């Protein structure tokens, strides 16, 4: 089984639940810097339409080669989720990294450091297939058993959620645990 397929087993149910499960979406947002907007609407349909690629999933494969900054150049956001609150007057994004339990960060830290740089860059100048937005943050979904190993990288992610937390709070969506 390829790495990407293992990552997908974790990422797909999370992305799907952000759309289909309002309680899960509020829970995730409540753990972010956007906690005061935990009832924000997810813009999955708008993201899909803006991409103009009917075969691409709304949340996956967001990157740009048009910007060569340290956050963008050759780097990808695993789950990009955009939200809208205040009657449509404010859009914000969370760039999520998915670290499945057998995955590692490279010792150089470039991948993790790229997330906040990319989030900030895309607020100022979103790539052509990314909805314009006013603010952004970062998050990571990972296994509690990797916390010590990932410690040098975790400060790059404002929202930290473990798969085990999801399994406890939302067992119906933790498809990877079955």
Buried (B, 14 or more C-beta within 10 A) or exposed (E): EEEEEBBBBBBBBBBBBBBEBBEBBBBBBBBBBBEEBBEBBBBBEBBBEBBEEEEBBBBBEBBBEEBEBEBBBEBBBBBBBBBBBEEEEBBBBBBBBBBBEEBEBEEEEBBBBBBBBBBBBBBEEBBEBBBEBEBBBBBBBBBEEBEEEBEEBBEBBBBBBBBBBBBEEBEEBBEBEE
